[in-house]
Amino acid sequence: MTIDATDLQIKIAVNKMATGKIPQGDGRWGAFNDSFVNQSLEPLEIANSIYTGHAYAGWHKGRRCTENFLLAQHIGVDMDTNDARSSFSVLRQHDFFRAYGGLLHTTPSHSPETPRSRILFFLDVPITDPTAFQAAAKFIVSMFPGADSAVTDASRFFYGAYDCEIEIPFHVLPIHHLRHYYAKQKADQTAQAAPIKQFYAQREEQASMSPGTAGTHGNQSLTQGNLHDTLLRRAIEQSPGGRNHAGLWLACQLRDNAYSQMDAEQVVKSYQSAVQNAKAGDVYTEQEALKTLHSAYNRAARDGWSIAH
């Protein structure tokens, strides 16, 4: 259910000292960090401050810094990818933005050729703990591919953008909805990790029963210290971000490190076995894994490539 934020008073601090970016090392930084004024504003008033170029942040007691943080009632997502991912047309279609987005505006460095935008989510109640705020901000930022993950600390400020493009969907993000999504993500991550942990436990058990003879593929031993075990482990660790993508990485690494396709198939099958059920209702099949392997081996190995790449 979408909740309207039209009449919501947002606790936010606005800085009217400057209307543009202050260069690094500029002598005005101290005065700038002392000039944020704690206010309660409606979304339209916040939009007007941004449009007229004024910076904004959460509430602080005195100078803006983490130690002086009081609360924040907005979470910002910076999209600086310079491509379609940062465009209004793409961001408008994002499910989380459509449900909870409060405000969308272009940033000072935006251009039609290199789009840059910022999303603001307005919370129904402020977050008063800086650690909790950072966790919430990191969670929301992680939903948007390419978003700047560095802008999540509690004392973060954002520059306004004079004469920017701006849209105000007037939605609010209830804290209890945010907690629900956060808990669901943690549960999904635990479910994804379970088969991977089971896979390693089985390998350790096999190794303890037959030291040094966990299996052979051609002339290559599958002992824990070998290169392909290191590659396999890294691929499994990457798999929650996309099993096909991690499988392709594994296949390319095996190819580039001069593994025969036959030997590589055994390693890829081990990878598929470990991650096949990591997503409920979406089984990753051996056929998919081997198709990825064959695709990698149909291309020439890269010269000078190593596990570090």
Backbone hydrogen bonds, N-H to C=O, Kabsch-Sander energy under -0.5 kcal/mol:
donor,donor_aa,acceptor,acceptor_aa,energy
3,I,172,V,-0.5
5,A,170,F,-3.4
8,L,5,A,-1.3
10,I,8,L,-0.7
10,I,41,L,-3.6
11,K,9,Q,-0.5
12,I,10,I,-0.7
12,I,39,Q,-2.4
13,A,57,A,-3.0
14,V,37,V,-1.9
15,N,55,A,-2.7
16,K,14,V,-0.6
16,K,35,S,-0.5
26,D,23,P,-1.8
29,W,26,D,-1.5
32,F,28,R,-2.7
33,N,29,W,-2.7
34,D,30,G,-1.0
35,S,32,F,-1.5
37,V,14,V,-2.4
38,N,36,F,-0.6
39,Q,12,I,-2.2
41,L,10,I,-2.7
45,E,42,E,-0.7
46,I,42,E,-2.1
47,A,43,P,-2.7
48,N,44,L,-2.0
49,S,45,E,-2.0
50,I,46,I,-2.3
51,Y,47,A,-2.7
52,T,48,N,-1.7
53,G,50,I,-1.9
54,H,49,S,-2.6
55,A,15,N,-0.9
56,Y,158,F,-2.4
57,A,13,A,-2.2
58,G,156,R,-0.5
59,W,71,L,-2.2
61,K,68,N,-2.8
62,G,60,H,-1.1
64,R,33,N,-2.2
65,C,63,R,-0.7
68,N,65,C,-1.1
69,F,66,T,-1.5
70,L,59,W,-2.6
71,L,59,W,-1.1
72,A,127,I,-1.6
73,Q,11,K,-0.8
75,I,121,F,-1.9
77,V,119,I,-2.4
79,M,77,V,-0.6
79,M,117,S,-3.1
80,D,78,D,-0.7
82,N,115,P,-1.0
86,S,83,D,-2.1
87,S,84,A,-1.9
91,L,87,S,-2.5
92,R,88,F,-2.7
93,Q,90,V,-1.0
94,H,91,L,-1.2
98,R,94,H,-2.8
99,A,95,D,-1.6
100,Y,96,F,-2.5
101,G,97,F,-2.6
102,G,120,L,-2.4
103,L,120,L,-1.7
104,L,167,E,-2.9
105,H,118,R,-2.4
106,T,165,E,-2.1
107,T,116,R,-1.6
110,H,107,T,-2.1
111,S,114,T,-1.0
117,S,79,M,-2.3
118,R,105,H,-2.7
119,I,77,V,-2.2
120,L,103,L,-2.9
121,F,75,I,-2.4
122,F,120,L,-0.5
123,L,73,Q,-2.6
123,L,121,F,-0.5
124,D,173,L,-1.3
127,I,72,A,-2.8
128,T,126,P,-0.5
133,F,129,D,-2.4
134,Q,130,P,-2.2
135,A,131,T,-2.1
136,A,132,A,-2.3
137,A,133,F,-2.8
138,K,134,Q,-2.7
139,F,135,A,-2.0
140,I,136,A,-2.2
141,V,137,A,-2.7
142,S,138,K,-2.0
143,M,140,I,-1.4
144,F,141,V,-1.7
147,A,144,F,-2.2
148,D,78,D,-2.4
149,S,147,A,-0.7
151,V,148,D,-1.0
152,T,150,A,-0.7
156,R,153,D,-1.6
158,F,56,Y,-2.7
161,A,50,I,-2.1
163,D,51,Y,-2.4
164,C,161,A,-1.6
167,E,104,L,-3.0
170,F,102,G,-1.3
171,H,101,G,-1.2
172,V,3,I,-1.7
173,L,122,F,-3.5
177,H,174,P,-0.5
178,L,174,P,-2.1
179,R,175,I,-2.5
180,H,176,H,-1.5
181,Y,177,H,-2.4
182,Y,178,L,-2.4
183,A,179,R,-2.6
184,K,180,H,-2.2
185,Q,181,Y,-2.3
186,K,182,Y,-2.0
187,A,183,A,-2.2
188,D,184,K,-2.5
189,Q,185,Q,-2.4
190,T,186,K,-2.0
191,A,187,A,-2.2
192,Q,188,D,-2.3
193,A,189,Q,-1.8
194,A,190,T,-1.4
196,I,192,Q,-0.6
197,K,193,A,-2.5
198,Q,194,A,-2.3
199,F,195,P,-2.1
200,Y,196,I,-2.0
201,A,197,K,-2.2
202,Q,198,Q,-2.3
203,R,199,F,-2.0
204,E,200,Y,-2.5
205,E,201,A,-2.1
206,Q,202,Q,-2.4
207,A,203,R,-2.5
208,S,204,E,-2.2
209,M,205,E,-1.6
210,S,206,Q,-2.0
213,T,210,S,-2.4
217,H,220,Q,-2.5
220,Q,217,H,-2.1
221,S,219,N,-0.5
222,L,215,G,-2.4
226,N,223,T,-1.8
229,D,226,N,-0.6
230,T,226,N,-1.5
231,L,227,L,-2.5
232,L,228,H,-2.5
233,R,229,D,-2.5
234,R,230,T,-2.2
235,A,231,L,-2.4
236,I,232,L,-2.4
237,E,233,R,-2.2
238,Q,234,R,-1.6
239,S,235,A,-1.1
241,G,238,Q,-2.0
242,G,239,S,-2.3
246,A,242,G,-2.5
247,G,243,R,-2.4
248,L,244,N,-2.4
249,W,245,H,-2.1
250,L,246,A,-2.2
251,A,247,G,-2.5
252,C,248,L,-2.6
253,Q,249,W,-2.2
254,L,250,L,-2.4
255,R,251,A,-2.4
256,D,252,C,-2.8
257,N,253,Q,-1.4
258,A,255,R,-1.6
259,Y,254,L,-2.4
264,A,260,S,-2.6
265,E,261,Q,-2.1
266,Q,262,M,-1.1
267,V,263,D,-1.3
268,V,264,A,-2.7
269,K,265,E,-2.3
270,S,266,Q,-1.7
271,Y,267,V,-2.1
272,Q,268,V,-2.8
273,S,269,K,-2.3
274,A,270,S,-1.6
275,V,271,Y,-1.7
276,Q,272,Q,-1.4
278,A,275,V,-1.8
282,D,279,K,-2.1
284,Y,276,Q,-2.4
285,T,283,V,-0.7
289,A,285,T,-1.9
290,L,286,E,-2.7
291,K,287,Q,-2.0
292,T,288,E,-1.9
293,L,289,A,-2.0
294,H,290,L,-2.8
295,S,291,K,-2.0
296,A,292,T,-2.0
297,Y,293,L,-2.4
298,N,294,H,-0.9
299,R,296,A,-1.4
305,W,302,R,-1.4
309,H,306,S,-1.9
